[in-house]
């Protein structure tokens, strides 16, 4: 995501937006999800029924190339996975951006992030319509995305080739019984989540692993079998994206 110091004059390309005492540069991308502001005007009475049908607002926690991003998001789909796959970018409120390098953080009342900046997202909110679930087999996977190693179980239809089926999925792929490991401020951080969603298009490599390596994420992957990461340019999203002005 581009950034600048002083507020630039109007020009073609990324559009600067002031939020309080910060300036953000957000690239114009299609399929933008608009978030209803909490302090906006009240909806007319006729809209009450439609408002009752809206999906809930849920906590949002994600991992970018060199930072963690947390806040809240208004769902517009049955599952967070579906929403992330349906939109090129999403809008968050009450946002905290935390650097992996030194742990410093920045706070923003609202922030728009592109899907290709999100490497891993913690799945929160509803799990979708139970009536639409199909019988599936669970396959253990390990995924490398920049500084993150993610392990978990991908759910596929019986008889599917694991890696081929994952490559054919939409960009954001959920893993259950998942774990994530990475370095933050020089220390290794590792924790488990019921479901993690990884961005397949940002993966350096994806591989099948022994189920025991999912059950015990502290065990290292076999060194001799580990594929070499493929260089893949990815946008940076850090607290330095937010330029503060005196």
Secondary structure in CASP SS format (residue, H / E / C, confidence):
PFRMAT SS
TARGET T0000
AUTHOR 0000-0000-0000
METHOD secondary structure of the structure
MODEL  1
X C 1.00
X C 1.00
X C 1.00
X C 1.00
X C 1.00
X C 1.00
X C 1.00
X C 1.00
X C 1.00
X C 1.00
X C 1.00
X C 1.00
X C 1.00
X C 1.00
X E 1.00
X E 1.00
X E 1.00
X E 1.00
X E 1.00
X C 1.00
X C 1.00
X E 1.00
X E 1.00
X E 1.00
X E 1.00
X E 1.00
X C 1.00
X C 1.00
X C 1.00
X C 1.00
X C 1.00
X E 1.00
X C 1.00
X C 1.00
X C 1.00
X C 1.00
X C 1.00
X C 1.00
X C 1.00
X C 1.00
X C 1.00
X C 1.00
X C 1.00
X C 1.00
X H 1.00
X H 1.00
X H 1.00
X H 1.00
X H 1.00
X H 1.00
X H 1.00
X H 1.00
X C 1.00
X C 1.00
X C 1.00
X C 1.00
X E 1.00
X E 1.00
X E 1.00
X E 1.00
X E 1.00
X E 1.00
X E 1.00
X C 1.00
X C 1.00
X C 1.00
X E 1.00
X E 1.00
X E 1.00
X E 1.00
X E 1.00
X E 1.00
X E 1.00
X E 1.00
X C 1.00
X C 1.00
X C 1.00
X C 1.00
X C 1.00
X H 1.00
X H 1.00
X H 1.00
X H 1.00
X H 1.00
X H 1.00
X H 1.00
X C 1.00
X C 1.00
X E 1.00
X E 1.00
X E 1.00
X E 1.00
X E 1.00
X E 1.00
X E 1.00
X E 1.00
X E 1.00
X E 1.00
X E 1.00
X C 1.00
X C 1.00
X C 1.00
X C 1.00
X C 1.00
X E 1.00
X E 1.00
X E 1.00
X E 1.00
X E 1.00
X E 1.00
X E 1.00
X E 1.00
X E 1.00
X E 1.00
X H 1.00
X H 1.00
X H 1.00
X C 1.00
X C 1.00
X E 1.00
X E 1.00
X E 1.00
X C 1.00
X C 1.00
X C 1.00
X C 1.00
X C 1.00
X C 1.00
X C 1.00
X H 1.00
X H 1.00
X H 1.00
X C 1.00
X C 1.00
X C 1.00
X C 1.00
X E 1.00
X E 1.00
X E 1.00
X E 1.00
X E 1.00
X E 1.00
X E 1.00
X E 1.00
X E 1.00
X C 1.00
X C 1.00
X E 1.00
X E 1.00
X E 1.00
X E 1.00
X E 1.00
X E 1.00
X E 1.00
X E 1.00
X E 1.00
X C 1.00
X C 1.00
X C 1.00
X C 1.00
X C 1.00
X H 1.00
X H 1.00
X H 1.00
X H 1.00
X H 1.00
X H 1.00
X H 1.00
X C 1.00
X C 1.00
X C 1.00
X E 1.00
X E 1.00
X E 1.00
X E 1.00
X E 1.00
X E 1.00
X E 1.00
X E 1.00
X E 1.00
X E 1.00
X E 1.00
X E 1.00
X E 1.00
X C 1.00
X C 1.00
X E 1.00
X E 1.00
X E 1.00
X E 1.00
X E 1.00
X E 1.00
X E 1.00
X E 1.00
X E 1.00
X E 1.00
X E 1.00
X E 1.00
X E 1.00
X H 1.00
X H 1.00
X H 1.00
X C 1.00
X C 1.00
X E 1.00
X E 1.00
X E 1.00
X E 1.00
X C 1.00
X C 1.00
X H 1.00
X H 1.00
X H 1.00
X H 1.00
X H 1.00
X C 1.00
X C 1.00
X C 1.00
X C 1.00
X C 1.00
X C 1.00
X C 1.00
X H 1.00
X H 1.00
X H 1.00
X C 1.00
X C 1.00
X C 1.00
X C 1.00
X C 1.00
X C 1.00
X C 1.00
X C 1.00
X C 1.00
X C 1.00
X C 1.00
X C 1.00
X C 1.00
X H 1.00
X H 1.00
X H 1.00
X C 1.00
X E 1.00
X E 1.00
X C 1.00
X C 1.00
END
